[in-house]
Amino acid sequence: MDEQVNQREEVTLVARKACFGLPTACPSCLPVYIYLKFAQTPFNLDFNLTYPDSDQIPYVESGTYVAYNNEKGGVIESLKEDGIVDLDSEVAGVPDWISTKAVVNTWLADALMYELWVGSNGSSAHKIYFSDLPWPIGKFLYFKQTRITKQLLGITKDNADRREEEIYGKATIAYGALATRLGDQSFFFENRPTSLDAVFLGHALFMLHAFPETSVLRSKLLEHSNLVRYADKLRTEFIEAGSSSSIPPSHADPLSSFARGGTSNWSSKPKSKPKKERTEEEKKFRRRAKYFLVTQLVAVLVFLSLLGGSHDAEVELDDDDYDD
Amino acid sequence: MAVSVEEHQKEQPQVVDDDDDNDEPLNGEEEEEDAEDFEEEEEESETFPDKAKMENLFRRISTERVPLRVHDVLIKGNTKTKDSLIESEVEVLKNATTVQELIQAANVANARLRRLEIFDSVNITLDSGPPELPGTANVIVEVAETKNPITGDIGVFSKPEARSWSLEGSLKLKNLFGFGDLWDSSLACGWDQTSEVSAGVSLPKLKRLASPISARIALLSQDWLKFSSYKDRALGLSLGLVSSRNHELAYNVSWRTLMDPSQMASRSIRRQLGHGLLSSLKYTFKIDRRNSPLRPTRGYAFVSTSQIGGLVPDYRSLRFLRQELDLRYAFPLGFYNAALNFGVSSGVIFPWGDGFSNMASSLPERFFLGGNSSPVCTLGGPMTLLGFKSRGLGLTEPRRQIRGNSSDGSSETSSGRDSLGGDLALTAFADLSFDLPLRVLRDAGIHGHFFACAGNLTKLTENAYRDFSFQKYHESVRSSAGFGIIVPTKLFRMEVSA
């Protein structure tokens, strides 16, 4: 019975494929992977290779609990809010931490997105997202994503160069600030890993391994040797140290925290209730309207057909006799 | 029948008129009733021929074979339509060797030309051949092309592959290039939240082609959120390569996307979400010797559908093998127009390629049993099981649970579980249909029926076939029985059953 419960509560991270020597090469999946590693939560790693344009991926599942990336501000925020894994409890209120995280989540994230889809020749993106899809689908989705990225970053034909300068400029400032903040420490805040470390480490590892040496942004990161050292050290310590593919049976505490965290937070939120009621009413109304229309249509058709004329006669052909 | 032909009896006695506008089928046995005038020799006078001679001729036609040879087939009236198209449809005329065969062939050619749907009227006239060649006849085919090439249509239809009825509106453009080509575009909304926008072209059987071919581009969207928490959208091109009475071969290539906007899907469904390329060849062999597709009382039908997917060299496309078999048999009981219908349907799907035993079968290609369409009428593989809700059979998996749902209990519209379908499906039914005692109901075609059905849906993929045992299979059969009243209307078939 306990084994069954434990099996059901197995944690699985569904992410995009692994390549470039990284456990998962997608820049939005890697921070979640690292976060779970920091928290020393045993988890399985599953891959979804056919849905590159989904904003639901990465997601963490355990039994019937799922934390999607497009809810509550991301998987990491969902895990924190649901009380499953929270590394930021002590720093969450620190203004410095909040602003540093904001810089990483906006300036550096935009720069990475630009470099991946617009600034480079797209070979890295192809390898990560489209190598397991048939060629025509992959090609189309790549162009679609490039167009979406340009729209998000406000890039047009006229301002392309200016925007590139702005994006790279901001990224350079961010790298400098982070290098200063980090100094010689092992982590950014309080000498312990937080979600900021997870997000920046994901960014840095992706920069260093997934882009070719000709990448402008990569060279800007390489100018700060303490950041590079930080990335290599944490990679060796947390990512390459243990494998994530199997769950050791002795680790009961993180699993129970999922179960506990799950049940204790199943209180209904007042904010979502009125919205739910409204949609229920809407659904009922729509259903009733549908039934009414259907009944009217059926009545008319039955009336027409029962009082209709005779059937049309048709010539019956026996083509077989005449086929050669 | 004889009356309508007599009305069109022309004054020229040597001309036999087989006018399509009469619209009555003529067979060999009814020739003696036709008031046709036919003479082998041309008469110069304009008076009617001798009555005795005519009577002699009719007796000869009805009792013995009157030899005849077709000398020439002349085509008139076609401005846009290519001669080759009309010639290929009336080729049967050239093979006729007797008068009886010629008349029968003229009927067939007439119907074939009308079936092309590009002519307003078709007129086949048999004339005597050149005077120096006795025993010959000339055939004159006169066609009137449609003046208005564009037609629109709105109706409620049931397509062969569709699981239910759909409301369809279409625009047709006929004979654009003169090859009998039919271009059409249509918009269809189905009962089960299916919608389809498509455009296609079909070419009839030309001289060079073995059979009619058709091509269709379609954007199909199916909403299965209520039953299995996913939506299916497919953009595809299908080519009908061979289409004859018993055989059908079609190739389909489509880009299919499975998505879950509700974000409530269960684990197995989540694993299937994403894009896929389907490239498949489907062969259908069909024999239907029943006397009616809606209320068969005698005869049998057999359908076998084989589909192989993954025909592009790209290993990343969907690869599977799918086979469906349907067998129906009906025999009459002699009282109250009653008939007993039996039927068995089965289907299996299995992936192929590297690591196929571990792979899951593609979700939209699996079999789902349940729903309300009658198994007596549908011949599209194992689909329906009366008495069970749509997709009601087979394995299910619990959906995602969010905070707040557990305390409120399960939501009222769904059971909180996704239907996953199965890889091996088997259904069987027995149905006894009979007329109701009231005459008014009998005349309207309303009849009653008792039915019993059983079905089973099993998973074979992802190594589940290793655990397969006949005993477990037998134990998981579900069945239902009941009775109902059927009201067939001109447009669809309505059934009320318990």
Chai-1 contact restraints between the chains, C-beta under 6 A:
chainA,res_idxA,chainB,res_idxB,connection_type,confidence,min_distance_angstrom,max_distance_angstrom,comment,restraint_id
A,T50,B,G274,contact,1.0,0.0,6.0,A-B,restraint_1
A,T50,B,H275,contact,1.0,0.0,6.0,A-B,restraint_2
A,Y51,B,L273,contact,1.0,0.0,6.0,A-B,restraint_3
A,Y51,B,G274,contact,1.0,0.0,6.0,A-B,restraint_4
A,T64,B,P398,contact,1.0,0.0,6.0,A-B,restraint_5
A,T64,B,R400,contact,1.0,0.0,6.0,A-B,restraint_6
A,T64,B,Q401,contact,1.0,0.0,6.0,A-B,restraint_7
A,V66,B,R400,contact,1.0,0.0,6.0,A-B,restraint_8
A,Y68,B,Q263,contact,1.0,0.0,6.0,A-B,restraint_9
A,D132,B,R316,contact,1.0,0.0,6.0,A-B,restraint_10
A,L133,B,H275,contact,1.0,0.0,6.0,A-B,restraint_11
A,P134,B,L277,contact,1.0,0.0,6.0,A-B,restraint_12
A,P134,B,D314,contact,1.0,0.0,6.0,A-B,restraint_13
A,P134,B,R316,contact,1.0,0.0,6.0,A-B,restraint_14
A,P134,B,S317,contact,1.0,0.0,6.0,A-B,restraint_15
A,I137,B,W255,contact,1.0,0.0,6.0,A-B,restraint_16
A,I137,B,H275,contact,1.0,0.0,6.0,A-B,restraint_17
A,I137,B,L277,contact,1.0,0.0,6.0,A-B,restraint_18
A,N265,B,R403,contact,1.0,0.0,6.0,A-B,restraint_19
A,W266,B,R403,contact,1.0,0.0,6.0,A-B,restraint_20
A,W266,B,S406,contact,1.0,0.0,6.0,A-B,restraint_21
A,S268,B,G404,contact,1.0,0.0,6.0,A-B,restraint_22
A,L301,B,L491,contact,1.0,0.0,6.0,A-B,restraint_23
A,V302,B,T489,contact,1.0,0.0,6.0,A-B,restraint_24
A,S305,B,T489,contact,1.0,0.0,6.0,A-B,restraint_25
A,S305,B,K490,contact,1.0,0.0,6.0,A-B,restraint_26
A,G308,B,K490,contact,1.0,0.0,6.0,A-B,restraint_27
A,V315,B,P25,contact,1.0,0.0,6.0,A-B,restraint_28
A,V315,B,A111,contact,1.0,0.0,6.0,A-B,restraint_29
A,L317,B,A111,contact,1.0,0.0,6.0,A-B,restraint_30
A,Y322,B,V92,contact,1.0,0.0,6.0,A-B,restraint_31
